[in-house]
Amino acid sequence: MKTHNENYNSALSLGMLQKQLRLLFIFVICSPMVALSQDAVVFVYDNPFYEDCRLVDIHTHAYIKASGTRYLEKMVKSGNSTTRIVAYYYNDRATLDSVIDSDGSDSYKLTIYTYDSLSRLIAKIDSFKTNSGWDSVYHKTWTYRINGNVDRIDEGWSYFDQPYQRLTLLPTIVYDTLIGDMARYKRVGPLVGLDGSPFPDPNPSYLWLRDGKLVLKGTETVYSSMTISDLGEEQEIRYNLYRGDSATLMRISRYDLNWQLKASKVYYKEEWVLLEDHRYDRNGYELMNTKSDPISGIKSTTTFIRDQTNGKIERELSPVTYDSKGGGPPRITVAEVTYTYSAETK
């Protein structure tokens, strides 16, 4: 269950929606479609409405909630050196109040979460401190409609070394209209002109939600969709990219019945590449995962050491392999993450 709704600047025409649905029908029934080259980036279908307010897996979160844990510390070591310490502060609902992410020096990031009386996230503030002092603040807010769905999302930056630049929150995603059973949102920024007014976008981007879930986003000419299928023992999500009258299946992700990711592959440089592979034991606890970045060549495997009585993570072991660009042997480094839980905050 997510902390708040997974519920983005003039109208995305009914013609586009009808075209998308028609293309989706053609793709499913009459595949394969025309392949689209993708040489620069790996296809990503991010959801700007969702913010993770737990930052742990479902079994560790269940332990935090049941045990009344208020403080979790993750200490990252590489060899004998501590490279990072992340402190998580939870409230009595087992959602995050704040996070302090430090590299062991005087530099760190402080994140503060604020909720309304219905436990919905209404603000997230990231403050960045360097060795010379506070550097910048990033502020994001959520406003909700009377039906509980998101009405708008505002964002703003402020830099402390530029006193003339004050924090100004500007709308970036706003509710637009309802067509059928889908709510349409519009991206509206946050770029502004010298007079402070938002730049007009000649090719605006829209997002469509059905039952609070993001199912379609993009412009009139390039857009992508998400299709969820119940396969019995697992769930599958297919991500499709549309350009004009061409459709390409760009990513396939499969989940268990608890929506824990099992595997994800992406269509990259005209071939399918495995991005993530997750393995679980018979209790549903994740034992290990392997993640690959086809752009950088970095491949990492993480093994989880758990308390078998409750499923909480106690340690992570992550050897990371870096491919050599000069044809030499790959470089390998090992990171260890130790989890410490407490009912008292520090």
N, C-alpha and C positions, 0 to 999 in steps of 0.2 A: 504494500500500500504506500502510495507516494505522499509526501508531506503536504503538498498543495496541488491544485489542479494542474493537469498536463495540458492545460488549455493553451495574424500578426497583424497606398496610401491611396482613389476613385475605383471604379468597379472593375473587378475581374469578370469578364463577360460570361453570360450563360453559355455562349458559344465555345469558350475555352473549356468549361467544365464538361459540356457535351462531347467536345472533341477528345478530351482526356479519357472519358468513360468509353467512347467508341474505340480509341486506340488500345485501351486496356483490354477490351473484349477481343479485338483482333489479335493482340499479343498472346493472350491466354489460349485462344482457340486455334489460331493459325500460325503460331511461332514456327521457325525463328523469324525475327524481324531483322531489319538492316542493322548491322553492327556499327557503333560509333566509336571512332578512335578516341582514346583518352591517354595522352602521353605525359601530362603535366602533374596531375594530382590524383590521389585516391578518392573515390566517390564517398562523400560524407553526408549523412542525412541527420543533421543536428536538430534538436527541438528547443527553440529559445524559450518556450513556456515552462519547461521543467528545470527545476533547480534541486540538486541532491542535497538534502538537509540532514543526512545521516553519515555518508562517506565511509560506510563499512558494508560488508556483505550481509545478507538477510539473517544468517544464523548468528553472527556476531551481534547484530542489532537486536535480535530476540533476547540474547543474553543480557545486553545492556539494559533493555527494558525490564526484564524479569528481575534482575539483581539490584536495580536502583543505581547503577553506575552513573556517576556524574562526570568522571574524568577518565580520559583515555590518552595515553602517551605512546607515540610511535617513535622509537629511536632507530635511526638508520646508520649502519656502520659499513664501511668499506675497508676490509683488512682490519687494522687496529684503530682506525680513525672514525670518529663520529662525524658524519657529514651533514646530518639533518635531524632535527627534533620537531615533531608536530604534536601539539597539544590540542585535544578536542574537549570542549566543555558542553555537556548535555544537560537539558532541563528535565523536569519530572515527566515529560511526555516522550523522552528519549529522542528528541530532535535537538539539533545543535543550537546553542546560544552563541558560541564563538569558537574560533580556531586560531591558534598562533603557530605559524610555520617559520621556523628559524634555521639558518644554515650554521649555527654555532657561533656566529660572530654577533656584531651589533645590528646586523641587517635581518629583518624579518617582515612577514606579512601578517596583519591582523584582520580577520574577517568576523563581522558581527551580523547576526541574523535577528530580525524582528518579526513577530507574528501578531495577528489580530486576535480578538476574543474567540474566533472560531478555529484558531490554530493554523490559519493560512499565512504563508509567508507574504509579508508586505514590503520588506526592505532587506537588502544585503549590501553591506559596506565593506570594501576592501581598502585597507590603509597600508601603504608601503613605506617602510623605514630603511634608510641606508646608514652607513657608518657616520655620515655627516648630519643626520637628522631625518625628520619626516619628509618624504619626497612627493607623494601624490595620494589621492583618494579617488576610488571609483565607487559610484553610488548607483544602485539599481532598485527600482521600486515597482510594486505590482498593485494595481487598483482593480477591484472586482465589481461585476455587475450584480444586480439584485438576485439573479438566478444562480449566482455562485461562480460563473465563468469569469475569466479575466476580461477586463474592459480595456486596459492599456498597460503598457510597460514603459517606464521612463528610465533614462540612463544619463549619467554625467560624470565628467572627469574634472579634477582640480589639481594643479601642481603648485607645491609650496614655494618653489624657487621662482615662481612667476606671480607675484602678488596681484597683478592686474587681472589675472585669469581666475575669476571666482567660479565656484561650483554652481553650474546651472543645469538643472534637470530638464531634459527635453524628451518628448515622446518618441519612441523608436518603433513601437508596435501598437496599433490602435484597432479596436473593434470597428468593423465597417458595416456589415449587413448579414442577414440570415437568408439563405436560399435553400429551400427544401429542408433537409435535416442537417445542413452544414453551416457552421458559422464562419464568416470570412473576416480575416484581419489584414491590415495593410502595414507594410514597413514604411516609416516616414522619416528616417534620419539615421543617425543623429547629426549629420553634417549641416552646418549653418553658414550663412554669409556674414559679411562684416557687420551688417545691421542686426545680427542675431536671429534672423528668420531662417527657417529650414530651406535648403536647396530644393527646388522642384525636381522631381525625378521623371524624365520623359518615358521611362520604361519601368513603372512601379512593380514591386514584388508583393505577392499576396500569400497568405497562409490560410488553409482550410482545416477546420476541426469538426470531427463528428464524435459525439458523445465524449467530448473533452480530449480526444486523441487527435494528434496531428496526422493527417492523411494525404495532404497535397500542398505543395508550395512551389513558387516560382513566378515567372512573368508570362506574358502572352505567348512568347516564342520558345522559351526554355523553362521547363518545369519538371518536377519529380513527384512520385507518389509512393505510398507505402500500403502494401496489401498484407493483411494478417490472415493466416490459415490455421485451423485446428487440425492437426494430423493425428490426433488420438493420444499418443504417448508424448507428444511434444508440440510446440507451437513454431510456426515458420513466418518470418517476415520477408517479403520480397520488395526491393526498392527498384523502381523503374525510372529511367530518365527519358524525357520526351523533347525532341527538337523538331518543330514543324510537324510533319506527318510520320516521323521516324520514332520508334520506341526501342529502347535497349534495357534489358535487365542488367543492372549495375552491381547489385549486392544481394546476397542471400544470408540471412541470419536465422539460426535455429536455437530454440530455448526449451528448457524442461517445463513441467507443468507449474513450477513456482516462478517462471520467468527468469531463471538463471541462464545466462548465455552458454550454449554448448559449443557452437562453432559459427564463424562468420567468414565468408569469402567475398572478394570484390573482383570486378572485371577491370583489369588494368593492363594497358598496352596490348590489347586484343587477346588476353588470356585470363583465365581464372586463377587468382592468387589467394591462398589461405591467410587471412589476417589474424584470426584468433582460434584457438582450440582449447576447450576447457574440459577437465576430467573430474568426475565426482565419485564418491563412494556410495554404498547402498543406503546410507542415511541422508544422502543429498548434500553432504559436505563437499565443498570443492577441495580437491587434493592438489591440483596443479593446473597451470595454464601456460600456453605458449603463444606469444604475440610476435608478429613479424611486420616490419615496415618496408614495403618494397621500394620506397623512394630512397631511404638512407641506407638500406641494407642491414639495419639493426634487428637482431632477433633475440628475444628474451624469454626465459622460462622461469616461472615462479612456483615454488613448492610451499604449501601451507602446512604448518605444524599446529594441530588443534587439540583442544581439550575434548576428548571423545564423550565426556559426560554431558556437555552442553553445546558443543560445536563452535565455541568461540575460538578465534585465531589467537595463537600465542606467539608464533614467529613466522616470518617469511624468509625464504632463501631464494635469491635471484642471481644466477650467473647470467651475465649479458655478453653476447658475442658481437663484436664489431668487425665487419668485413674489411679486409685490407684493400685499399684502393691501388696499391702498387703491385699487387699480385703476390704478396707475401702471406704468411699464415695469419688467420684471424686472431684478434686480440680478445681476451676473455677477462672480465672482472666480476667479482662476486659481492653482492650487497646483502646484508642481513638486517631485517626489520624486527625489532622486539616490541611486543605489545604489553603495556602495563595498565591495569584497570584499578579504579578506586572509587569508592562511594563518596569520598571527600575531594573537593577541588583543591588545587595547589596554587 
